[in-house]
Amino acid sequence: MPLYKIINFSPKTQIYIWKIDEPYAQLREEVQLNDRNEIRLNGMKSELHRRGFLSVRKILHENGYSDFDLTYDAFGKPHLKDGKHLSITHSHEFSAVIFSDQNIGIDMEKQRDKIKILDYKFAEFEMTWLDKNAADYMRKLTVVWGVKEAIFKIRNEVGISFNDHIFVQPFEMQHLQTDVILNFNETRMTFSVYFEEMENFTLVYVLEK
Ligand SMILES: CC(C)(COP(=O)(O)OP(=O)(O)OC[C@H]1O[C@@H](n2cnc3c(N)ncnc32)[C@H](O)[C@@H]1OP(=O)(O)O)[C@@H](O)C(=O)NCCC(=O)NCCS
């Protein structure tokens, strides 16, 4: 079943998760793209990426939209023509879209041990409260990474640094939520973070408080 899960977070916010088990040819046949996105698709080298891109359009269909309702700004942030907010992610065989009345961000990441080698690049603050030797260090780091990607998708501003401006607050995996503070350009904003794991993937979504 390609539509893997719907999270009815609130009447105003829903998350759709797709497990991409259709072959590329099937998706290609089922999805109609506008001219701009047709060109983008044809420029994608990896079939996995193309399937991810098309599966997002399948999610749009589930919600009564099509590719013709979607535009991208100069930074690559997607917008729906009716003014509803959305945020998009795709990772290997999963894709997910969050729809909301407010500005939101989503990210999905495959859990990989190699994230531990990169911890100093994006989790300087979080390493003050994370335990490097804990069994769940990699899983927590994956959440932290996802939060920062999701914040980037919400704010869409040049100059935001994962280490210098985004601070994920301590959490335990079983809590499935935390807060994150963005301190950028003399503005301090707090966001609610929600996360869950599925089949060695981590889904994170972030909403302004
Ligand atoms: C844009 C970015 C957030 C995308 O994240 P990703 O994990 O590579 O890929 P995902 O599949 O999760 O997300 C891709 C989607 O994000 C959306 N997106 C791209 N740029 C965006 C932006 N500026 N704002 C909001 N959303 C954006 C798009 O919808 C895109 O999918 P689509 O083009 O197929 O529709 C990421 O590439 C990036 O630039 N991150 C910030 C870089 C950074 O500071 N890194 C620090 C390293 S230490």
The ligand as a Gaussian input file, in Angstrom:
#p B3LYP/6-31G(d) Opt

LIG

0 1
 C       16.996000      22.338000       1.197000
 C       17.318000      21.211000       2.127000
 C       16.773000      21.562000       3.508000
 C       16.645000      19.920000       1.603000
 O       16.780000      18.856000       2.503000
 P       17.234000      17.377000       2.038000
 O       17.328000      16.530000       3.259000
 O       18.433000      17.500000       1.177000
 O       16.088000      16.830000       1.126000
 P       14.567000      16.535000       1.458000
 O       14.127000      15.474000       0.553000
 O       14.305000      16.364000       2.909000
 O       13.864000      17.904000       1.032000
 C       13.814000      18.276000      -0.296000
 C       12.638000      19.222000      -0.460000
 O       12.826000      20.372000       0.332000
 C       12.123000      21.454000      -0.265000
 N       13.015000      22.596000      -0.274000
 C       14.121000      22.804000      -1.017000
 N       14.663000      24.010000      -0.741000
 C       13.869000      24.569000       0.199000
 C       13.910000      25.809000       0.895000
 N       14.844000      26.716000       0.652000
 N       12.958000      26.062000       1.810000
 C       11.982000      25.164000       2.064000
 N       11.881000      23.953000       1.424000
 C       12.831000      23.674000       0.505000
 C       11.717000      21.006000      -1.672000
 O       10.343000      20.758000      -1.685000
 C       12.512000      19.731000      -1.864000
 O       11.886000      18.723000      -2.605000
 P       11.411000      18.921000      -4.132000
 O       12.298000      19.944000      -4.734000
 O       11.513000      17.571000      -4.725000
 O       10.000000      19.414000      -4.026000
 C       18.827000      20.934000       2.214000
 O       19.310000      20.482000       1.004000
 C       19.636000      22.146000       2.646000
 O       20.017000      22.964000       1.850000
 N       19.904000      22.257000       3.959000
 C       20.599000      23.360000       4.545000
 C       22.047000      23.262000       4.295000
 C       22.860000      23.408000       5.516000
 O       22.891000      24.418000       6.152000
 N       23.568000      22.369000       5.889000
 C       24.425000      22.407000       7.035000
 C       25.313000      21.245000       7.033000
 S       26.287000      21.217000       8.458000

